[in-house]
Structures are given as C-alpha cells and as structure tokens.
Amino acid sequence: MKPEGYVLPANESMETQVAIITPNYFQTLQIPMVKGRDFTLQDTKSSQRVVIVSETFVNRYWPNQEALGKQLNSDLTHEWFTVVGVARDSKVNGLNEKPTPFVYLPQYQIYRSTIIIIARTTGDPLTFGKTVENTIHELNADLVVFDVTTLESREQIASFPQRVAGTFVGAFGLLALVLAAVGIYGVTAFTTRQRTHEIGIRMALGANKEDILRLVLGHGFRLTLSGVGLGLAASFALTRYLGSMLLGVTSTDALTFSSVAILLCAVALFASFIPAHRAMRVDPMVALRYE
C-alpha cells in the first residue's frame, strides 16, 4: 500500500500488513475505532473504494495530519482507496509484538475465496462453531470448513514460549527464595550460637526475652534488607532483558517488585525466628560458662 503524499526514503522498505475483512469485524474483536467509520454493506465493487488504517500507520506516514480522506494505492488492484476510518492498534502475530502499520480492506470490494470466520458467542464457542459450519454447508455444501477453534486456544499457542519461559523463571525464583531462607536461617543460627556468651551477659544484666528476640531478629532483618536492596538494584538493571517475556505487565512493575520484597522479608523473619526463639530459652548461667 502506497500512502498519498509520502515519499519513500531509499533505505526504507514499504512493508504493511493487510487484512481483508467484512463489516462488524472491529466490533466482534472489540477493537475501538479512533476516527471515522467501519465498513458497511454498501461498500461494494460498484461503490467508492475505501480503506481503514491503524494508528501506527497514520503516525508513520501521515504524522500531524488528518488521515480521514487520505488515499492509498493498493498493490493488489492498483486502485486508489480512500481512508474512512482509523482503528486502534492490535496484536496480530504475537502477544508481545510491537505495533506495526496495518491496513484493512473490505471483503466486498476485494474478494478472497479463503476467509476466516470470527464469531463472538455467549455460550460454548465450539458448540456454536458447529452451528456456523452447518449454516455454511446449507448455503454451499462444497465449501470446506476446517480448523475450528477458540481465540483463547490461539492465544495459548501464541503465548506458549512466554509461558514456558515464565514457568522456568518462576521455578528458579521459588528455588532462590528457599535458598535465601535457608541461608538466612543458617547465618542467623550460627551468629546467634557465637553470641551465646554475650546473650548470657545481657540476660544477667537484666535483658528480658523480648530484648533477646529483638536482638536476634534485628540481625537477621538487617541482613535481609541489605540483600533486598542489592537484589532490587540488580533487578532494575536486568529487567530490560526480560521485557519480551512479559505480557500485561511492565518490566519495572512497582507492585511486583514491592510484593517480592515484602515476601522475602516475611520469609527472612520467619527463618530468623527459630534461632531467636532458641536464644530466648538460653539459661543465663549456662550461657556465661559457654566458650
């Protein structure tokens, strides 16, 4: 498709995705129209040639211009098509793809024998699909209907690599959380055991069990905060490499980072509580004799 008034630079290729659709396509897939109108039953071979373009198409080829009324020359028919609508960008080839220029042409003006029927239902889509197939065969028994599936199934197939990668990353994250808890428990237990004599002196001088609990938990919590701080800094530096695996969430999502940090702190406090509880039960006389 060649946009009106656009001079193609020597180093740029004119690659535009094209879909041939019927009226109510955007309503069925719930793609908002930004400007203009949808195709109608009056857009036939005998009427004016019309076309709908995406927002990215307008921003690339007609920036800061009114797109409605502009014309495109079709590589399919070598005719000029008038823009009657601008549609919101949508994902076509993958859930994590970047918006690309897209052009929609009316089926009633450029006929294609192979079409994809998309229907929105309120019940089981596969059951409704059988009804659609029977209706098509009533119109023409020679027509072949195949690959009847749901949009959800298509979405699962399209997101399979991301879901597999996400599963592995989640599994490694859970393993890291367990190792962090074990590590904090081990360090806290070791340092608490090394400070047994000190704890005995503190208790002999009047420290109660709550003071000992705060002492041990505070040590473990300070270690955790240091680790969380370093981990957050490293995570913010490395998230740009994970952007291609994320769907529906940014690589610097505040809720995710804060939730993980709070979870790690909670696990660390739980891991520190065991040696802290043991320190609370230390007999001061035994602790003073501890070497």
C-alpha positions in Angstrom: 0.0 0.0 0.0 1.4 3.4 -1.1 0.2 6.3 1.1 -0.7 9.5 -0.6 1.9 12.2 -0.3 4.5 10.0 1.3 8.0 9.9 -0.3 9.6 6.6 0.4 13.3 7.0 1.6 15.9 5.0 -0.2 16.7 2.9 2.8 13.1 2.2 3.9 11.0 -0.8 2.8 7.3 -0.3 2.4 6.0 -3.3 4.3 2.5 -3.0 5.6 0.3 -5.8 7.0 -3.1 -6.1 5.2 -6.3 -7.8 6.3 -9.4 -8.2 4.1 -12.4 -8.0 6.4 -16.2 -7.7 6.5 -18.4 -5.2 8.4 -18.5 -5.6 12.2 -15.0 -7.1 12.3 -13.8 -4.5 14.8 -17.0 -4.8 16.9 -16.6 -8.6 17.1 -12.9 -8.4 18.2 -13.6 -5.3 20.3 -11.0 -3.1 18.5 -12.1 0.5 19.1 -12.4 2.9 16.1 -10.4 6.0 16.8 -11.8 8.0 14.0 -14.3 7.6 11.1 -16.5 4.6 10.5 -16.5 0.9 10.0 -17.1 -0.9 6.7 -20.8 -1.3 5.7 -22.8 -3.5 3.3 -22.8 -0.6 0.9 -19.0 -0.8 0.4 -19.3 -2.9 -2.7 -17.4 -3.2 -6.0 -19.7 -0.6 -7.5 -19.1 2.0 -4.7 -16.1 4.2 -3.8 -13.0 2.2 -2.8 -12.5 2.6 1.0 -9.9 1.5 3.5 -9.3 1.6 7.3 -5.8 2.1 8.7 -4.3 1.6 12.1 -3.0 4.3 14.4 0.6 3.3 13.8 0.1 3.6 10.0 -1.2 7.2 10.5 1.6 8.1 12.9 4.3 6.8 10.5 3.1 8.0 7.1 0.8 11.0 7.9 2.1 12.4 11.3 0.2 15.5 12.5 -2.2 15.2 9.6 -5.8 14.3 9.2 -6.0 10.8 8.0 -9.6 10.7 7.0 -10.0 11.4 3.3 -6.4 10.5 2.5 -5.8 7.9 -0.2 -3.8 4.7 -0.6 -2.7 2.9 -3.7 -3.2 -0.8 -3.4 -0.6 -3.2 -4.6 -3.3 -5.8 -5.0 -5.6 -4.0 -7.5 -3.5 -0.8 -8.3 -6.5 1.3 -7.3 -6.8 4.3 -5.0 -8.6 3.7 -1.7 -9.9 6.5 0.5 -9.4 6.3 4.2 -12.7 6.3 6.0 -11.6 5.1 9.4 -8.7 4.8 11.9 -8.6 1.7 14.2 -6.8 1.2 17.4 -3.5 -0.8 17.1 -4.0 -4.5 17.8 -1.8 -7.6 18.1 -1.9 -9.9 15.2 1.1 -12.2 15.0 2.1 -12.4 18.7 1.0 -11.1 22.1 4.3 -9.3 22.7 4.7 -7.8 19.2 5.2 -4.1 18.7 2.5 -2.1 16.8 3.1 -2.0 13.1 1.3 -0.3 10.2 -1.8 -2.1 9.4 -4.4 -1.7 6.6 -7.9 -3.2 6.5 -9.7 -3.6 3.1 -13.4 -4.5 2.6 -14.1 -8.1 1.6 -17.0 -6.9 -0.7 -14.6 -4.8 -2.7 -11.6 -7.2 -2.8 -12.9 -10.7 -2.7 -10.8 -13.6 -1.4 -12.1 -17.2 -1.5 -10.3 -18.3 1.6 -11.6 -16.5 4.7 -11.5 -16.8 8.4 -14.9 -16.5 10.2 -14.8 -14.9 13.6 -17.8 -15.1 15.9 -18.5 -13.8 19.4 -20.7 -16.1 21.4 -22.3 -16.1 24.9 -22.0 -19.9 25.3 -19.6 -22.6 24.4 -17.7 -21.3 21.3 -17.0 -24.8 20.0 -20.7 -25.7 20.1 -21.6 -22.6 18.3 -18.9 -23.4 15.8 -20.8 -26.5 14.7 -23.8 -24.3 14.1 -21.8 -22.0 11.9 -20.4 -24.9 10.0 -23.9 -26.3 9.3 -25.1 -22.9 8.2 -22.3 -22.6 5.7 -23.0 -26.1 4.3 -26.6 -25.2 3.9 -25.6 -22.2 1.7 -23.0 -24.3 -0.2 -22.3 -27.9 0.5 -19.0 -27.8 -1.4 -17.4 -25.3 0.9 -14.8 -26.7 3.3 -14.7 -25.6 6.9 -11.6 -26.5 8.9 -9.5 -25.6 11.9 -12.5 -24.6 14.1 -11.0 -23.4 17.4 -11.4 -20.6 20.0 -9.5 -17.4 20.3 -8.4 -18.5 23.8 -6.7 -21.5 22.3 -5.0 -19.4 19.7 -3.8 -17.1 22.4 -2.4 -20.0 24.4 -0.5 -21.3 21.4 0.8 -17.8 20.7 2.0 -17.3 24.3 3.5 -20.8 24.7 7.1 -19.7 24.6 6.5 -16.9 27.1 4.5 -19.3 29.4 7.3 -21.9 29.3 9.9 -19.3 30.0 7.8 -17.8 32.8 7.4 -21.2 34.4 11.1 -21.8 34.4 11.8 -18.3 35.8 9.1 -18.7 38.4 10.6 -22.1 39.4 14.1 -20.7 39.7 12.6 -17.7 41.7 10.9 -20.1 44.1 14.2 -22.1 44.5 16.1 -18.8 45.1 13.5 -17.9 47.8 14.0 -21.3 49.5 17.8 -21.0 49.3 17.6 -17.4 50.7 15.5 -18.6 53.7 17.9 -21.5 54.4 20.9 -19.2 54.1 19.4 -16.5 56.4 18.5 -19.2 58.9 22.0 -20.7 58.8 23.8 -17.4 59.2 21.4 -16.2 62.0 21.7 -19.6 63.8 25.5 -19.5 63.5 25.9 -15.9 64.7 23.4 -16.5 67.5 25.3 -19.5 68.7 28.6 -17.5 68.5 26.9 -14.8 70.7 25.7 -17.2 73.3 28.1 -15.8 75.9 27.1 -12.2 75.1 23.4 -13.2 75.3 24.1 -14.7 78.8 25.7 -11.4 79.9 22.8 -9.4 78.6 20.3 -11.6 80.4 22.4 -11.4 83.6 22.3 -7.6 83.4 18.5 -7.6 83.1 17.7 -8.1 79.5 14.4 -10.0 79.1 13.3 -12.4 76.5 11.7 -9.7 74.3 15.1 -7.9 74.2 16.9 -11.0 73.1 14.2 -11.7 70.4 14.6 -8.1 69.0 18.4 -8.6 69.1 18.4 -11.8 67.0 15.6 -10.8 64.7 17.1 -7.4 64.1 20.4 -9.0 63.0 18.6 -11.3 60.5 16.4 -8.4 59.3 19.4 -6.2 58.6 21.0 -8.9 56.5 17.7 -9.3 54.6 17.3 -5.6 53.9 20.9 -5.5 52.6 20.2 -8.4 50.3 16.8 -7.0 49.1 18.5 -3.6 48.3 21.2 -5.2 46.3 18.7 -7.5 44.6 16.3 -4.7 43.6 19.2 -2.7 42.2 20.4 -5.7 40.1 16.8 -6.4 39.1 16.1 -2.9 37.8 19.4 -3.2 35.8 18.5 -6.5 34.2 14.7 -6.2 33.6 15.2 -4.8 30.1 16.3 -8.3 29.0 13.0 -9.8 30.3 10.7 -7.4 28.5 10.0 -9.8 25.6 8.7 -12.5 28.1 6.2 -10.2 29.9 2.6 -9.8 28.9 0.3 -7.3 30.5 2.9 -6.0 32.9 5.9 -3.7 32.6 9.4 -4.9 33.3 9.5 -2.3 36.2 6.1 -3.1 37.7 6.1 -1.5 41.2 3.5 -3.9 42.6 5.6 -7.0 41.6 8.8 -5.6 43.0 7.2 -4.5 46.2 5.4 -7.8 46.7 8.5 -9.8 46.2 10.5 -7.7 48.6 7.8 -7.9 51.2 7.5 -11.7 50.7 11.3 -12.1 51.1 11.3 -10.0 54.3 8.5 -12.1 55.7 10.3 -15.4 54.9 13.5 -14.0 56.4 11.8 -13.0 59.6 10.3 -16.5 59.8 13.7 -18.1 59.2 15.3 -15.8 61.9 12.6 -16.6 64.4 13.8 -20.2 65.0 17.3 -19.2 66.3 15.8 -16.2 68.1 13.3 -18.5 69.9 16.2 -20.7 70.9 18.2 -17.8 72.2 15.2 -16.7 74.3 15.3 -20.0 76.1 19.1 -19.9 77.0 19.9 -20.3 80.7 22.0 -17.3 81.7 24.2 -19.4 84.0 24.9 -21.9 81.1 25.5 -19.1 78.7 28.0 -17.4 80.9 30.0 -20.6 81.1 29.7 -21.0 77.3 33.1 -20.9 75.4 
